[in-house]
Amino acid sequence: MWSPHFAFLSLRSPPMHALTTRQWVLLALLTIVWGFNWPIIKLGVTGFPPITYRMLSLVIGAPILGLGLLAMKVPLRIPRQYWRELFFLALFNMFIWNITIVLAVQYLSSGRSAILCYTMPIFSAVLGAFIFHNRLSQRAWAGVAAAALGVLFLLWHELANFSGKPIGVLLALTAACSWALGTQLLRRTTIPLPTLTLTFWMTVMTGLVMAVLAALFESDQWQAPQQVHWLSILYNAILVFGFAHPTWFYLARNLPPIASTVSVMMIPILGVFSGAVALN
């Protein structure tokens, strides 16, 4: 029998139109962990190879997550017929996201990275409407247009100021788009397995991908991490990959689209202000 402590992360529940108390608690913790992580990532990739940084976080975080699943007796086996679908879930939810976001943070401030990456609900709404045939009200379309206008202002500033490295904006928006598509796919997955099982294998696969990329492109930059790098790596390994990612995938898979995407919009606000304080 599964442990009751985190079993709610691994079970699919019926669609809900309002968050339960437990989900509100998870969302609050997720907001804190992910919000403070933006300046922490910035510190982690400053003076350290970014892909290697992410690879180390994943390599340490995956066993931690795996041990948690074993302790809860969550099944780890995925039948072969679901491997292909799992790969595409990992591709958009983890592979592209982790590569592009860790590179984007190198070019942008942590606050701007957070704002641009959390344009994900814009892309999610548009992809949901045009690809997955979700119906959006006029009010919803007006909200999407207003949010997109704000992104254009940010993008215009970067293009006008070449010292701002517009490539960072493009990387961050690519990350947001990939995350949005991954969320839509996760919500519609036909794999009849606990969310934690899918999260574990997506994390393992992403760690392997990042290890190959780090060896190919950054092996000549490898160095021993300094204390600040280790602190950032461990924060991401334990709190982000061990807690935040499983929590988000649970919310995204079980809540309605509006509840799961708009509910995370406090994260970039916390990211902006924590970055302002921590990084001046």
C-alpha positions as CSV (number, residue, x, y, z in Angstrom):
1,M,0.0,0.0,0.0
2,W,1.4,3.5,-0.9
3,S,2.5,5.9,1.7
4,P,-0.2,8.5,2.4
5,H,2.2,11.4,2.8
6,F,2.8,12.1,-0.9
7,A,0.4,9.6,-2.6
8,F,-1.8,12.5,-3.7
9,L,0.9,13.4,-6.2
10,S,0.9,10.1,-7.9
11,L,-2.9,9.5,-8.4
12,R,-5.1,10.9,-11.0
13,S,-8.2,12.6,-9.6
14,P,-11.3,13.7,-11.4
15,P,-11.2,17.2,-13.0
16,M,-11.9,20.0,-10.6
17,H,-13.1,23.5,-11.1
18,A,-11.7,24.7,-7.7
19,L,-8.5,24.0,-5.9
20,T,-8.8,21.9,-2.7
21,T,-7.0,22.9,0.5
22,R,-4.2,20.4,-0.2
23,Q,-3.7,21.8,-3.8
24,W,-3.6,25.4,-2.5
25,V,-0.8,24.3,0.0
26,L,1.1,22.6,-2.9
27,L,0.7,25.6,-5.1
28,A,2.0,28.0,-2.3
29,L,5.0,25.8,-1.8
30,L,5.6,25.5,-5.5
31,T,5.4,29.3,-5.9
32,I,8.0,29.8,-3.1
33,V,10.4,27.1,-4.5
34,W,10.2,28.2,-8.1
35,G,10.0,31.9,-7.4
36,F,13.2,32.0,-5.3
37,N,14.9,29.7,-7.8
38,W,15.3,32.3,-10.5
39,P,18.1,34.3,-8.8
40,I,19.5,31.0,-7.5
41,I,19.8,29.7,-11.1
42,K,21.4,33.0,-12.1
43,L,24.1,32.5,-9.4
44,G,24.5,28.9,-10.4
45,V,25.3,29.6,-14.0
46,T,27.5,32.7,-13.4
47,G,31.1,31.5,-14.0
48,F,30.0,27.9,-14.5
49,P,29.0,26.0,-17.7
50,P,25.2,26.2,-17.8
51,I,24.4,22.8,-19.4
52,T,26.8,21.0,-17.0
53,Y,25.1,22.9,-14.1
54,R,21.7,21.6,-15.1
55,M,23.1,18.1,-15.7
56,L,24.5,17.9,-12.2
57,S,21.2,19.1,-10.7
58,L,19.3,16.4,-12.7
59,V,21.9,13.6,-11.9
60,I,21.6,14.3,-8.2
61,G,17.9,15.0,-8.2
62,A,16.8,11.8,-10.1
63,P,18.0,9.4,-7.4
64,I,16.4,11.5,-4.7
65,L,13.1,11.4,-6.5
66,G,13.5,7.7,-7.2
67,L,14.2,6.9,-3.5
68,G,11.1,8.8,-2.6
69,L,9.0,6.7,-5.0
70,L,10.5,3.5,-3.7
71,A,9.7,4.5,-0.1
72,M,6.1,5.3,-1.2
73,K,5.9,2.0,-3.2
74,V,5.0,3.9,-6.4
75,P,5.4,1.5,-9.4
76,L,8.4,2.4,-11.6
77,R,7.8,0.1,-14.5
78,I,6.5,1.6,-17.7
79,P,5.2,-0.9,-20.3
80,R,6.9,-0.7,-23.7
81,Q,3.8,0.5,-25.6
82,Y,4.0,3.8,-23.7
83,W,7.7,4.6,-24.2
84,R,7.1,6.6,-27.4
85,E,4.4,8.8,-25.7
86,L,6.6,9.2,-22.7
87,F,9.5,10.4,-24.9
88,F,7.3,13.2,-26.4
89,L,6.1,14.2,-22.9
90,A,9.8,14.5,-21.8
91,L,10.8,16.3,-25.0
92,F,8.4,19.2,-24.5
93,N,8.1,19.2,-20.7
94,M,11.8,18.6,-19.9
95,F,14.3,18.4,-22.7
96,I,13.7,21.7,-24.6
97,W,12.6,23.5,-21.4
98,N,15.8,22.7,-19.4
99,I,18.2,23.4,-22.3
100,T,16.7,26.7,-23.4
101,I,15.9,28.1,-19.9
102,V,19.4,27.5,-18.5
103,L,20.9,29.2,-21.5
104,A,18.4,32.1,-21.4
105,V,19.3,32.9,-17.8
106,Q,22.9,33.5,-18.8
107,Y,21.8,36.3,-21.2
108,L,19.0,37.9,-19.1
109,S,18.4,39.1,-15.6
110,S,16.7,36.5,-13.4
111,G,13.5,38.7,-13.2
112,R,13.2,39.1,-16.9
113,S,13.8,35.4,-17.5
114,A,11.0,34.6,-15.1
115,I,8.6,37.0,-16.7
116,L,9.2,35.7,-20.2
117,C,9.1,32.0,-19.2
118,Y,5.8,32.5,-17.5
119,T,4.2,33.7,-20.7
120,M,3.5,30.0,-20.9
121,P,-0.3,30.5,-20.3
122,I,-0.4,32.7,-23.4
123,F,1.1,29.9,-25.5
124,S,-1.0,27.3,-23.7
125,A,-4.2,29.2,-24.5
126,V,-3.3,29.6,-28.2
127,L,-2.1,26.1,-28.7
128,G,-5.2,24.8,-26.9
129,A,-7.5,26.7,-29.1
130,F,-5.9,26.1,-32.5
131,I,-4.4,22.6,-32.0
132,F,-6.5,20.9,-29.4
133,H,-9.8,22.8,-30.2
134,N,-10.4,24.3,-26.8
135,R,-13.1,27.0,-26.8
136,L,-12.0,30.3,-25.4
137,S,-14.4,33.2,-24.5
138,Q,-13.9,36.7,-25.8
139,R,-12.8,37.7,-22.4
140,A,-10.1,35.0,-22.4
141,W,-8.9,36.1,-25.8
142,A,-8.7,39.7,-24.6
143,G,-6.6,38.5,-21.7
144,V,-4.3,36.6,-24.0
145,A,-3.9,39.7,-26.2
146,A,-3.1,41.9,-23.3
147,A,-0.5,39.5,-22.0
148,A,1.0,39.2,-25.4
149,L,1.3,43.0,-25.7
150,G,3.3,43.1,-22.5
151,V,5.7,40.5,-23.9
152,L,6.1,42.6,-27.1
153,F,7.1,45.5,-24.9
154,L,9.8,43.4,-23.3
155,L,10.9,42.0,-26.6
156,W,11.1,45.4,-28.2
157,H,13.3,46.6,-25.4
158,E,15.7,43.7,-25.9
159,L,15.8,44.3,-29.7
160,A,16.4,48.0,-29.3
161,N,19.2,47.4,-26.7
162,F,21.6,44.9,-28.2
163,S,23.6,44.8,-24.9
164,G,20.5,43.0,-23.6
165,K,21.2,40.0,-25.8
166,P,17.9,39.4,-27.7
167,I,18.9,35.8,-28.1
168,G,18.1,35.4,-24.4
169,V,14.5,36.5,-25.1
170,L,14.1,34.1,-27.9
171,L,15.5,31.2,-25.8
172,A,13.1,32.1,-22.9
173,L,10.1,32.3,-25.3
174,T,11.0,29.0,-26.8
175,A,11.1,27.5,-23.3
176,A,7.7,28.9,-22.6
177,C,6.2,27.6,-25.8
178,S,7.7,24.1,-25.2
179,W,6.4,24.1,-21.7
180,A,2.9,25.1,-22.9
181,L,2.8,22.3,-25.4
182,G,4.1,19.8,-22.9
183,T,1.5,20.8,-20.4
184,Q,-1.3,20.3,-23.0
185,L,0.2,16.9,-23.9
186,L,0.5,15.9,-20.3
187,R,-3.1,16.8,-19.6
188,R,-4.2,14.5,-22.5
189,T,-1.8,11.6,-21.9
190,T,-3.3,8.1,-22.3
191,I,-0.6,6.5,-20.1
192,P,-2.5,4.9,-17.2
193,L,0.3,5.3,-14.7
194,P,0.8,7.6,-11.6
195,T,2.1,11.1,-12.4
196,L,5.1,10.5,-10.1
197,T,6.2,7.5,-12.3
198,L,6.1,9.6,-15.4
199,T,8.0,12.4,-13.7
200,F,10.7,10.1,-12.5
201,W,11.4,8.7,-16.0
202,M,11.2,12.1,-17.6
203,T,13.8,13.4,-15.1
204,V,16.1,10.4,-15.8
205,M,15.8,10.8,-19.5
206,T,16.5,14.5,-19.3
207,G,19.6,13.9,-17.1
208,L,21.0,11.6,-19.8
209,V,20.3,14.1,-22.6
210,M,21.9,16.9,-20.6
211,A,25.0,14.7,-19.9
212,V,25.5,14.0,-23.6
213,L,25.1,17.7,-24.5
214,A,27.5,18.8,-21.7
215,A,30.1,16.3,-22.8
216,L,29.8,17.4,-26.4
217,F,29.7,21.2,-25.9
218,E,31.2,22.0,-22.5
219,S,33.8,19.4,-21.7
220,D,36.6,21.9,-22.3
221,Q,35.0,24.2,-19.7
222,W,34.5,21.7,-17.0
223,Q,35.7,22.8,-13.6
224,A,35.1,22.1,-9.9
225,P,31.9,23.9,-8.8
226,Q,32.5,26.6,-6.2
227,Q,30.4,26.8,-3.0
228,V,27.8,29.1,-4.5
229,H,27.4,26.7,-7.5
230,W,27.0,23.7,-5.2
231,L,24.3,25.4,-3.2
232,S,22.4,26.3,-6.4
233,I,22.8,22.8,-7.8
234,L,21.6,21.2,-4.6
235,Y,18.6,23.6,-4.3
236,N,17.6,22.5,-7.8
237,A,18.3,18.8,-7.3
238,I,16.3,18.5,-4.0
239,L,13.6,21.2,-4.1
240,V,13.1,21.7,-7.9
241,F,13.5,18.2,-9.3
242,G,12.6,16.4,-6.1
243,F,9.5,18.5,-5.3
244,A,8.5,21.3,-7.7
245,H,8.5,19.3,-10.9
246,P,6.4,16.4,-9.5
247,T,4.0,18.9,-7.9
248,W,3.6,20.9,-11.1
249,F,3.0,17.8,-13.2
250,Y,0.4,16.6,-10.7
251,L,-1.4,20.0,-10.9
252,A,-1.2,20.2,-14.7
253,R,-2.5,16.7,-15.1
254,N,-5.4,17.0,-12.7
255,L,-6.6,20.6,-12.8
256,P,-8.6,22.3,-15.6
257,P,-6.4,24.4,-18.0
258,I,-7.2,27.8,-16.5
259,A,-6.7,26.6,-12.9
260,S,-3.3,24.9,-13.6
261,T,-1.7,27.6,-15.8
262,V,-3.0,30.9,-14.3
263,S,-2.4,29.5,-10.8
264,V,1.4,29.7,-11.3
265,M,1.4,33.4,-12.2
266,M,2.6,34.6,-8.8
267,I,5.9,32.8,-9.4
268,P,7.5,35.4,-11.8
269,I,6.4,38.2,-9.4
270,L,8.3,36.5,-6.6
271,G,11.2,35.8,-9.1
272,V,11.4,39.5,-10.0
273,F,11.5,40.8,-6.4
274,S,13.7,38.1,-5.0
275,G,16.2,38.7,-7.8
276,A,16.1,42.4,-7.2
277,V,17.0,41.8,-3.5
278,A,19.5,39.0,-3.9
279,L,21.2,40.2,-7.1
280,N,20.8,44.0,-6.6
